[in-house]
Amino acid sequence: MYRFVILGLFLLLTLAPAQDKMLPMSQGMPTLENTWDIHYTDLEPVLAKQLEETPDSLDILDELSRVYLAQGKFERAAGLLRHALELREAASGRASMDLVPTLEALARVDQFIHKADEAEAMLARAIAIREASQGPNHPEVAAEYNALARLFISEKKLQESEPLFTRAVEILESNYGPADPRLCSTLDSLASAYRQELKFPQAEPLLRRALIIRDIAVGPVNADIANSLDSLASLYYAQKRFGDAVPLYERSLSIWMTLVGPDHPVVATSLDNLAVVYAMLERYPEAEQLYKRALEIRDAQDAASLRNLALVEVGLKKDRDAAAAYKRMVALPVPDSAPALKEYAEVLRRLHRHMEAVQMQKRAVAAQAKSKNTN
């Protein structure tokens, strides 16, 4: 029993944590390349020539800035948008709603070119204009608050984002009620900010509320439900509440298997998530089967899953199987491989494969030195 207590503490420090999954893209969803009927490279010189002839045409400025943005020519797009903003200010005044789309577009471009302060200023202006023109409780004001809060998140200004997300929730509640699905994205974002600040008690009720809203709105088998379950389970994992995470990950896995089939990469990630918490609860046989299934689905080597599987095999006292998993893992490019190499060396010692253990220990020392030099 003592050995398993020690192993549990070791696993807590070493097992790759639960992973976040992205919603699978719809097959019919348009991509950047097929949004327009004409290629950007063909359209750019046409619009550029037209702009030379009519340099103050707002339509051409807007269109060409979109072409530049789509091609990643952010500085050029920013220049055109700033000129368009000046023209609109001159024509309509600095407080006109006509400015808002340009302010929003310019804020996005400024983020791309790492001008966060200017992006903040653009969004703050857009908020002020919308509040004055549409009223402080208009849903589009909430959207602006969300945009500025997410910018703060990207800048690691977590505390500054909190009141903005909170205000956005209040606005959405006043328009749609407390149980409308349109609140969920903002609830998730506020919970994410709290989680990054390790304010777990504040994050949990937000994620639970979003899950309940979605459950009622879209039914029990839906990708939004699965993502909500994963977010809440991941929060419990971060709090070491592994028993609370288990039923959420189990339900999420069932949903993903129903939606995308048993052999989808998303299911492999879901299996990994559940395997981690099983391992933390010392449910090693179940964790072992899940890791093996996840690796089968991927049909490729996955270093994190292989190491986790090896650790579970150690917990099951299956040193030969652990060695086989480590052998597969060390053949892969792994960042900071020293800890896993040391674990492999210890397994090899227990198997009386002393020469191999010495070689693994040497590799571990070399990897550790390389990691220190890199950092």
N, C-alpha and C positions, 0 to 999 in steps of 0.2 A: 504493500500500500504506500509506503514511504517513497518508493521509487516513482510511483505514478504522481504523487504530489509534486515532487521535484520536476518531473517531466511536464506536468501541467504548467508550472511556472515558466519552464523553458519554452514550451510551445507558445505561450502568451507573448514572449519576446521575439520569437523567430518566425512564426507562421505568417505567410503573406496575408494581409488583411482582406476583408470582404471587398469586393470590387463593385464599381458602379457600372451599370449597363445603359447603353443608349437605345432608345426606341428604334427598331428596325425601320429603315426608310421605305416609304411606299413605292411600289414599282412605278406608279404613274406620276410621282412627284417631279415637277420640273427641276432641272439643274441649271446652273449658270450658263452652260453652253447652249441649251435649247430654249431659253426663256424668250429670246428674240428670234425672228425669222432670218435676220441678216447677221453676218459675222461682224464682230466689233472692229476687226482690222480693216474691213471694207467700209464700214460706216464712219470711222474716225476721220479720214482725209476729207470726206464729203462735208461733214459737219464743221471741220476746221476751216475749210475754204469758205463756207457760208458765214462763219463767225468773223473771218477777215473782212467780209463785205458788210456785215451788220454786227459790229462788235458789242452793241448794247441790246441784242435780241435775247430776252429772257428765256424764250423757248429753246433756242439753240444752246445757250449757256447751260441750261438744265440738262438737256439731252447729251451734250458732249461731256459734261461732268459725270453723267452716269456711265458713259462709254469708258472714260478714263478710270473710273472706280472699278468697273468690271474687269479691266485689264491690269489692275494693281498700280496704276499711275496716280497715286494718291496726292502727291504734291500738285500735279496739274489740276486734278479735280478740285482740290482745296482752293487754288487760285481762282478758278472759274466761279466757284460757289461764293467766295468772298466778294467778287465783283457783282454777282447777281444779288447778294444781300445789300450791297451799297445802292444798287439801282432800285431795289424794292423799298429801301428806307427812304430814298429821295422821292419816290412816287407816292408812297402810302403813309409814311411816318414810321417812327421807331416802335410804335406800339400796335401796329397793324397785324391782324391774323395772317395776312399775306406773307409775312416773314417766317412764320413758324415752320413750314416744310423745309425751307432753306436752312434755318437754324438747326433743325434736326439732322439734315443731311451733312451739314458742316461739322456738327458734333461727332457723327460717326467717322468722318474722314479724319478729323483731328485725333481721334482715338487710334486710328490705324498708323498715323505718323507720330504717335507718342507725344502729342501736345495735349496732355490731360487737362491742364489748367484752362486752356482755350475751349476744350470740349465742355468742361463744367460751366464755363461762362455762357456758352451757347444754349445749353439745356436750362440753365437758370433763367435766361431771358425768355425761352419758350414757355416755361412754367408761368412766369409773371404775365406774359401776354395772354395765355389761355385763361388764367384765373381772372384777369380783368375783363376778358371778352366773353368767356363761357361760364364764369362763375367758379368758385373754389371747389365745388363738389361735382364737377363734370367728370365723367369717366375718362375723357382724354387727358385731363389734368393728372389723374392717377397714373396713366401710362407714362407721362413725363416724369413723375416722381420715381416710377420704377426704373426708367432709363437712367436717371441721374444716380439713383441708389446703386444700380449695377455697375456704373462707372466707378463709383466709390469702392465697390467690392474689388474690381480689377486693380485698383490702386492700393488695396489693403487698408482703406479707410473704413474699417468695419463699423466702428461706433457711429460714424457720420451717416452710414447707410441706414441704420436702424430706424431713426425717426421718419425717414422718407418712406421706407417700406410700410411702416406702421400707419402713416398718413394715407398711403395708397389703399391699404386695407379698409380704413375707415370710409374713404370715398366710395369704394366699390360696394361696401356693405350698405351705404346710404342709397345707392342706386339700384342694387340688385337683391339685397337681403343677405343675411348671414350664411346661407347655405348654397349660394350660387357657385357653379364650377369656375366662373371667371375670377374668383378669389384665389383659386388654388396655386396658380403660378407665383403670386406675390407671397402667399403663405410659405411656399417652398423656399423662396428667395430669402425671406426674413429668417426662416429656420436655418438656412445655410450660413447666414451671417452669424447667428448665435452659435452655431456649431463650431465655426472657425475660431470663435472667441472662447470656446470651451464652456459656453453657457448652455449646457445640456438641458437643465430643467426648463429653460425658456423655449428651447427648440422643440422639445417633445410634444407639447400640446398643439403646436402649429402643424406638425407633421401628422399627428393623429386626426386633427380637424380636417386637413386636406384629404386624408384617406377616407374619412367618413363621407365627406361631400362627394368625392368621386364615386365611392361605392354606391351611393344612392342615385347619382346622376347617370352613370353609364353601365351599371350592373357589375357582377362579380368577376367576369372574365373579360378583361380589357387591359391593353398595354399601360394605360395611365394608372390603373390599379396596381399592376405589377411594379411599376416604377415607384409608386408611393410606398408600397410594402418594402421595397429594397431600401429606400431612403430611411424609413423608420427603423428597420432592422439594422442598418449600418450605424445609426445613432446608438442603438442598444449595444452593438458590438464595441463601439468606442468607449462605452461606459462599463464594459465587461459584464453586461447583462445578457449573457449568452443564452440562457434559458428563455428569456423574452424574445430574443431574435429568432429562435428556431421556428416557431409556428408561422412567423411572417415570411421567412425564407422558403419554408415548405410550400406555403400557399403561392408565393411568387413563382417558384419552380413549376408548380402545376399549371399556372396561367401561361407561362412562357411555352411550356410543352404543348399546350392546347393551341396557342396562337401560331407558333412558328414550326412546330414539329419537334420530335425528340432528338434530331441530329443537327440542330442549328447552333452556331457559335454562341448565341445569346444563352442558350440552354447550358452550354459548357460553363460559361461564367456563373450562371445561377447554381449549378452543381458545386462549383468551387466555393461560392459564398456559403452554402449550406454545410459543405464539408468542413470549412474552417470552424464554424460554431460547434459542430459535432465533435471535432477534435478537442476543442477547448473544454467540452463537457465530458471528455474521456470516452466518447462513444466511437472508439477507434475503428471497429469493424465497419460501421456505417460510413465513416469518413473515408476509409480506404476504398470502398466500392464507388463512392461518388467521384473521388479523384481519378480513379482508373477510367470511369465512364467519361469524364470530361476530357481526358487525354485521347480517348478513342474518337470522340466527336471531332476534336480539332484535327485529327489525322496529322499531327505535327508535334514536335517537341515543344513543351512549354516549361521554361526553367522554374518559374515560381510554383507551378502545380507539381512538378517533379520533386522539388525540395520538400514541399508540404507532404506529398505522398511518402517520401522517405522518412520524414519525422513521425508520421503515423505508423509506418511499419516498425520503427524503433519502439513506439509505444506498445505495439503488439508483440514485441520481442521477435520480430521476423527480420533478423539482421541481414540474411541473405537477400531478401526482397528489398530491404533498404539500400543495400549496396548496389543492387541492380538499378534502382531509381537514381541514386547519386551518380552512377557511371554514365547514365544517359544525360543527366543534368550537366556534369562537368565538361561534356563534349560541346556544350552550347556556349555562345558568348554571354556571360553573366556579369553585370556590373557589381562591384564589391563582392567578389566570389570567395573571399577569404573565410568568412564564417562557415559557408557550406562545405568548403574543402576541409576545414578542421573537423566538421561533423563526420564527413566521409572517412577521414583518417581514423577517427575513433571507432567507427563501425568496422573498418578493416582490421584494427587491432583485436577487436573482440572475436573476429573470424580467424585470427591467427595468420593473417596475410600481412606479415610485418614489413616486408620490403615495399609492398604497395602503400602501406600506411606511411612509411617514411617519405616516399615520393609525394604523397598527397600533402603531408605536413610541410615539406619544402615548397610546394606550389602555394600553399596557404600563406606562408611567410612572404614569399615573393609577391603575391597578390596584395597582401596587406601593405607592404612597402610601396608598391606602385600606387595604391589608393591614397596613401598619405602624401606622396609626391604630387599627385594630381590635384589634391585639395590644397 
